[in-house]
Structure formats: C-alpha cells, structure tokens
Amino acid sequence: MDNGRSYGTLATMIFRHLFLILLLGIASSVVAQTQPTELVPDKATLGQEPATKLEERIAALEEELEKQKHGKNIRVYQSIDGLGPAASQVYHATDGFTLGGYGEVNYNRFRSDRKTDQLDVLRFVLYSGYRFNDWIVLNTEIEYEHTGNASSSVVTDVSQNGSTVTTTKRDIQEGEVYVEFAYIDFKFYEALQLKLGLNLVPVGLMNYMHEPTTFYSVDRPITETNVIPSTWRDVGAIVTGDFFDKRLTYRTGILDGPRGKNFSESSWIRGGRMRGSRARAEDFAAVINVDTHPLDGLLVGSSFYKGYAGQDEVGPVTWKDRVTPATPPASATNSLFTAYGATLKADTSARVPVQIAEAHYLVDKGAFTTRGVIARGWLSDAGT
C-alpha cells in the first residue's frame, strides 16, 4: 500500500509538471504571434522595398552617425534661401553658434604703362550666426575691404605763380569695415518667415549670393553693381516663404528708401545706399521677388523694387527751373540735383521715385552652369 501511494504521488507530480510546461508553451506561442511584424521585417518584404526608400534610410543613418562622430553641427556647403553657401551655415546647424566666411585677393596687371599693377586683399568676410531653437535664427556678416584700410587723395593746399596753379595733395587712410547684414529670422511655417534687421534687398541673383565662388568673373558683373547696386542692404522687414516642396519661393518687404541727394550721373543710385548707418527714414521702399524651380537644376525669377529717395533733402523743381536751371555753386558735388540747389524750399520736398525691374535665370546641372540677368532702372522726374 505504501508503494502504491508513492507511485500515485509521483505520477500526480509528473502530470502536474507536464501540464505546466504545456501551458507555458501555449502562452509563448500566443505572445510570439502578437509581436509587431514591422520590428522584424520579412526577408521577402526587405527585398521588395523600393531602392529610393532604402537609399533615404541609409543616408539618414549616415548623417546621424556623422553627427554623433563630429558633434551636433556639420559643415554643409549648400545654399539656403538664396544666400551663398558660407552665409547659409547657421541654417544647417541644429543649435548654437556657427562661423563661416571667405577671402578674396586680386592681382591686377594692366596692359597700359600708365596704370600701376597692384595686389589687393579685396575682401575678408566673416559670417557669424546663432540658432536659438528650431525656428529662430540670428545671421550676420561683417566685411573688411582692402584689409580694413583705403586711401583717398584730398587737396590740402593750392598755390598760384603767374599762370601756373600748383595743388598739394595728401593721402588719407580710411577704414572700410561694414556690417553687410544682421537680421533675426523667425520661421513660423515653411510658407511664412519674417526677417527683421539689416536685410539684403532681394533683387537679382548676386545681391543675395555674392560669394566669389558663385560667379564666373574676377570682379562682380557690371549689371549687378551699377544698375543693381550690389551689395545692397537696408533696414526693414522681409517676409519670405516656400511652396510646392520649394518649387516656388517668394520674398517681399518694406525697407528704408535710398538717399537721392547722393545719386550721381556716373554711378546712378549706388551712392544713395545708406547701409543702415544713421540712415534717414523719411521715405521708404517696397520690394517683391519670386523665384521658381520648374525643373531640377533650373531657377527662373524676377524682382521689382519701388522706393522714394527724397528723404526731405531734395526740393521740388518747377517748369521755370527746367527752362533756366540755376547755376551750381563752385563747391557743388556731382549730384543729379545739384543744378537745382538754388530752388530748394524749406517747407517742401520732392519724393524722387526710384524703380528697378529685373529678370534672371540660373542653370546648374553638374559640370554645366549658366546664368543671366536683365535689369532696368529709372527715376521719375515728377516734382524733381
């Protein structure tokens, strides 16, 4: 009897253990079937995934590895929002401070013996930016021209001996250090960004992208230095945005107007740029620019600028003044409005409308690039 009980107890224990093992097997099978299938992709599914998706995933993984290897910010030589590649560094950063820049040294060898060959450190530029978060960016450019010094000759003495007049000149060293732009960029949406501060005027190609590696010639093209007075910047607000996966970009804004008193026949409105330095703010300007990318590697765009340059300094001119203009004084400067200086009235001012229209294109397909700009500017003579 004792042996019977022992065998019965042993059989019961074995049955219980087998039953528990069976329950555990069923439970593990159910858990395995409820696991997300995407965590362990099927080999057949992997083989059927499009090559473009695989390439995107590989590129994203490589970028993430580079960030972990070299830090948060990676140098990317690529234009953003029409700016030059070096000026765009802050837009590639994830956060914090960024630094970029370029240098430009020219050697001029003239065919004429009357001119002196020269070497010139034409420009040394530093871009500094700071990304506060994913939608607020500070971007600035500081430029040194001619190593920060430029010489100009001024007459210090005039003497006359009979019919001979002798002038004495002296070279004066003048520093040329400028803040080319300094603005805060608020990116509310892809289609709505606001730039406040000293902004580049969105007209033409070169005024935004003026780094020497982005154009063909040694010197900047004449059209975009005389008709469009690059580098052209003013204080104001620029609204910009992208549509249709960046196939369409717009820029528009209100800026300080130029200073018509400093316009000249030789350089047109270039002398009227106030560059944000104690700029007169009696008259303002509006600008609109639209760029399209109808095909990969092709940019086509156009701009229109209209402003007023009177700044309470240019007096109106009547029809009588046009018939018999006043004789400019001996000390007059080379200004479009010098001849009418005698007609200035303290209680009135001409507005001096200025308009510029331009169209441009840029083709960049690998080793093949070409670009072109056509521009026209005009001054209205109404009231001047």
C-alpha positions in Angstrom: 0.0 0.0 0.0 2.8 2.4 0.8 4.4 1.6 -2.5 1.1 2.2 -4.3 0.7 5.6 -2.7 4.3 6.6 -3.6 3.8 5.7 -7.2 0.4 7.5 -7.3 2.0 10.7 -5.8 4.9 10.5 -8.2 2.5 10.2 -11.2 0.5 13.1 -10.0 3.6 15.3 -9.7 4.8 14.3 -13.2 1.3 15.1 -14.7 1.3 18.5 -13.0 4.7 19.4 -14.4 3.7 18.3 -17.9 0.5 20.3 -17.7 2.5 23.5 -16.6 5.0 23.0 -19.5 2.1 22.7 -21.9 0.5 25.9 -20.6 3.9 27.8 -20.9 4.3 26.6 -24.5 0.8 27.8 -25.5 1.4 31.2 -23.8 4.8 31.8 -25.5 3.2 30.9 -28.9 0.4 33.4 -28.4 2.9 36.2 -27.4 5.1 35.5 -30.4 2.1 35.8 -32.7 1.1 39.2 -31.2 4.6 40.8 -31.7 4.6 43.7 -34.2 5.8 42.3 -37.5 7.5 45.6 -38.5 10.1 45.1 -35.8 11.5 42.0 -37.6 11.0 42.6 -41.3 10.4 39.6 -43.5 13.2 38.8 -46.0 10.7 38.9 -48.9 9.5 42.3 -47.8 13.0 43.6 -47.5 13.7 42.6 -51.0 10.6 44.2 -52.3 11.2 47.7 -50.6 11.9 50.4 -53.2 15.5 51.3 -53.8 14.8 55.0 -53.2 13.4 54.3 -49.7 16.4 52.2 -48.8 18.7 55.0 -50.0 16.9 57.5 -47.9 17.1 55.4 -44.8 20.8 54.7 -45.4 21.5 58.4 -46.0 19.6 59.4 -42.8 21.6 56.7 -40.9 24.9 58.0 -42.2 24.0 61.6 -41.3 23.1 60.6 -37.8 26.4 58.7 -37.4 28.3 61.8 -38.7 26.5 63.9 -36.1 27.5 61.6 -33.3 31.0 61.4 -34.6 31.8 65.1 -35.2 29.3 66.8 -33.0 25.9 68.4 -33.5 26.7 70.9 -36.3 28.1 69.6 -39.6 29.6 71.8 -42.3 27.4 71.6 -45.4 28.4 73.7 -48.4 24.9 74.3 -49.7 22.9 77.5 -50.4 19.8 78.1 -48.3 17.1 80.7 -49.1 19.2 82.1 -52.0 22.2 83.0 -49.7 25.7 82.0 -50.5 26.9 78.6 -49.1 29.1 80.2 -46.5 26.3 82.6 -45.4 24.0 79.6 -45.0 25.9 77.8 -42.3 23.6 78.8 -39.4 20.7 77.2 -41.3 22.4 73.9 -41.3 23.1 74.0 -37.6 20.9 72.2 -35.1 21.6 74.8 -32.3 24.3 77.1 -31.0 27.0 79.3 -32.6 28.3 78.9 -36.2 31.1 80.6 -38.1 31.8 80.9 -41.8 33.4 83.3 -44.2 35.6 83.8 -47.3 38.5 85.8 -48.6 39.2 87.5 -51.9 42.6 88.5 -53.1 43.0 90.1 -56.6 46.1 90.7 -58.8 45.6 93.4 -61.5 48.1 93.5 -64.3 47.3 96.3 -66.8 48.3 96.5 -70.4 48.8 100.2 -70.2 52.0 101.5 -68.8 50.1 104.5 -67.4 48.5 102.3 -64.8 50.2 100.6 -61.9 49.8 96.8 -61.4 48.6 96.0 -58.0 47.7 93.3 -55.4 44.7 93.9 -53.3 43.1 92.0 -50.4 39.8 93.0 -51.7 37.6 91.4 -49.1 37.8 89.4 -45.9 34.3 88.3 -44.7 33.2 86.7 -41.5 29.7 85.2 -41.1 28.6 84.5 -37.6 25.2 83.1 -36.6 23.3 81.7 -33.7 20.4 79.2 -33.8 18.3 79.8 -30.7 15.9 77.0 -31.5 14.3 75.3 -34.4 12.5 78.5 -35.6 14.6 81.5 -34.5 18.0 82.3 -36.1 20.4 85.2 -36.0 22.6 85.7 -39.0 25.2 88.4 -39.6 28.0 89.3 -42.0 31.0 91.6 -41.2 33.2 92.6 -44.2 36.7 94.1 -44.3 37.6 95.7 -47.6 41.2 96.4 -48.6 42.4 95.0 -45.3 40.2 97.5 -43.5 42.0 100.5 -44.9 41.5 102.5 -48.1 43.5 105.6 -49.2 42.0 108.6 -50.9 43.7 111.8 -52.0 42.5 115.2 -50.9 43.7 118.7 -51.8 45.3 120.4 -48.8 46.8 123.5 -50.5 46.5 125.5 -53.7 49.1 128.0 -54.8 49.4 130.1 -57.9 52.6 131.5 -59.5 51.6 133.6 -62.5 49.6 131.4 -64.8 50.7 128.2 -63.0 48.5 126.7 -60.4 50.0 124.1 -58.0 47.9 121.8 -55.8 49.2 119.8 -52.9 47.5 116.5 -52.2 47.7 114.2 -49.2 46.6 110.5 -48.9 44.1 109.8 -46.1 43.7 106.3 -44.8 40.0 105.5 -44.3 38.9 102.2 -42.7 36.4 100.2 -44.7 34.6 97.8 -42.3 30.9 97.1 -42.8 28.1 95.2 -41.4 26.7 93.7 -44.6 23.6 92.2 -43.0 22.4 91.5 -39.5 18.9 90.1 -39.0 16.8 87.8 -36.9 14.9 85.2 -38.9 11.6 83.9 -37.4 10.4 80.7 -39.2 6.7 80.3 -38.3 5.9 78.0 -41.1 7.6 76.8 -44.3 5.5 79.3 -46.2 6.0 82.2 -43.7 9.3 83.5 -42.4 10.0 87.0 -41.1 13.4 88.7 -41.2 13.9 91.8 -39.1 17.0 94.0 -39.2 19.6 95.0 -41.8 18.5 92.9 -44.8 19.8 92.3 -48.2 17.5 93.7 -50.8 16.1 90.7 -52.8 16.8 91.9 -56.3 18.8 89.9 -58.9 21.0 86.9 -58.2 24.2 88.4 -56.9 22.9 90.6 -54.2 22.0 87.5 -52.1 24.6 85.2 -53.4 27.8 87.3 -53.8 30.5 85.0 -52.6 33.3 84.8 -55.2 32.9 81.1 -55.8 29.4 81.6 -57.1 30.0 83.7 -60.1 32.3 83.5 -63.1 34.3 86.7 -63.4 37.0 88.0 -61.1 35.1 91.2 -60.4 31.4 91.3 -59.9 29.3 91.8 -63.0 28.6 95.4 -64.1 24.9 94.9 -64.3 24.6 93.9 -60.7 26.9 96.6 -59.4 25.7 99.6 -61.4 22.1 99.0 -62.2 21.5 96.8 -59.2 23.9 98.4 -56.6 25.2 95.2 -55.0 25.9 94.6 -52.2 22.7 96.4 -51.4 21.1 96.3 -48.0 18.7 98.4 -45.9 17.0 98.3 -42.6 13.5 96.8 -42.7 11.3 93.7 -42.7 11.4 90.9 -45.3 8.7 88.2 -45.4 9.6 85.0 -47.3 8.4 81.5 -47.8 8.3 78.4 -49.9 5.5 76.5 -51.6 5.2 73.2 -53.5 8.2 71.5 -52.0 10.3 74.6 -52.5 9.5 74.8 -56.2 8.2 78.4 -55.6 9.9 80.9 -53.3 8.7 84.5 -52.6 10.3 87.4 -50.8 8.7 90.8 -50.2 9.1 93.5 -47.7 9.3 97.2 -46.6 12.8 98.8 -46.3 14.3 102.2 -45.8 14.5 104.2 -49.0 17.7 105.4 -50.6 19.2 108.9 -50.3 18.6 110.8 -53.5 20.9 113.6 -52.6 23.8 111.3 -53.2 22.7 110.0 -56.6 25.1 110.8 -59.4 25.3 110.6 -63.2 28.3 108.2 -63.1 27.1 105.7 -60.6 23.3 106.3 -60.7 21.8 105.3 -57.3 24.8 103.4 -55.9 25.9 106.4 -53.8 22.4 106.6 -52.3 22.8 103.4 -50.3 22.7 104.2 -46.6 23.6 100.7 -45.4 21.8 101.2 -42.0 24.3 103.8 -40.8 22.4 106.7 -39.3 20.0 106.3 -42.2 17.4 108.9 -42.9 14.0 107.4 -42.5 11.7 109.9 -44.1 10.9 107.8 -47.2 10.6 104.1 -47.7 10.6 101.4 -50.4 8.8 98.2 -51.2 10.2 95.1 -53.0 8.9 91.8 -54.2 10.8 88.8 -55.6 9.6 85.5 -57.0 11.8 82.5 -57.8 10.6 79.3 -59.4 12.3 75.9 -59.9 10.3 74.4 -62.8 13.0 71.7 -63.4 15.8 70.3 -61.3 18.8 72.5 -61.7 16.9 75.4 -63.2 15.9 78.6 -61.4 13.9 81.4 -63.1 12.8 84.5 -61.3 12.0 88.2 -61.3 12.0 91.2 -59.0 10.5 94.6 -58.8 11.6 97.5 -56.4 10.0 100.8 -55.9 11.1 103.4 -53.4 11.3 107.1 -52.7 14.6 108.8 -52.2 13.8 112.4 -51.3 14.3 111.9 -47.6 13.3 115.6 -47.0 16.6 116.8 -48.7 15.6 117.2 -52.3 13.5 120.3 -53.2 10.8 120.4 -55.9 11.6 121.9 -59.3 9.1 124.0 -61.3 8.9 124.3 -65.1 10.6 127.6 -64.8 13.7 125.9 -63.2 13.8 123.4 -66.1 13.8 126.2 -68.7 16.5 128.2 -66.8 18.3 125.9 -64.3 20.2 127.6 -61.5 24.0 127.8 -61.8 25.5 125.4 -59.3 28.0 126.8 -56.9 31.7 126.1 -57.2 31.7 123.8 -54.2 28.9 121.6 -55.7 29.2 117.9 -55.6 28.4 115.6 -58.5 24.7 115.1 -57.9 21.7 114.8 -60.2 20.0 117.5 -58.2 22.9 120.0 -57.8 21.8 122.2 -60.6 18.5 122.9 -58.8 20.1 123.6 -55.5 19.0 127.2 -55.6 15.3 126.3 -55.8 15.2 124.3 -52.6 12.3 125.3 -50.3 12.4 124.7 -46.6 8.8 123.7 -46.3 8.5 121.4 -49.3 10.3 118.2 -50.5 10.3 116.1 -53.6 9.8 112.4 -53.2 12.1 111.2 -56.0 10.6 107.8 -57.0 13.1 105.1 -57.9 12.1 101.9 -59.7 14.1 98.8 -60.7 12.8 95.7 -62.6 14.8 92.6 -63.4 14.5 89.0 -64.5 17.1 86.3 -64.0 17.8 82.6 -64.6 20.3 80.1 -63.3 21.1 76.6 -64.7 23.2 74.3 -62.6 23.4 70.8 -63.9 26.6 69.1 -62.6 29.6 70.4 -64.6 27.4 72.7 -66.7 26.3 76.1 -65.4 25.0 79.2 -67.0 23.3 82.3 -65.7 21.9 85.6 -66.9 20.3 88.8 -65.6 18.5 91.6 -67.4 17.7 94.8 -65.4 16.3 98.2 -66.0 16.1 101.1 -63.6 14.6 104.5 -63.9 13.9 107.7 -61.9 10.7 109.5 -62.1 11.2 113.2 -62.8 7.8 114.2 -61.2 8.5 117.1 -58.9 12.3 117.0 -59.3 
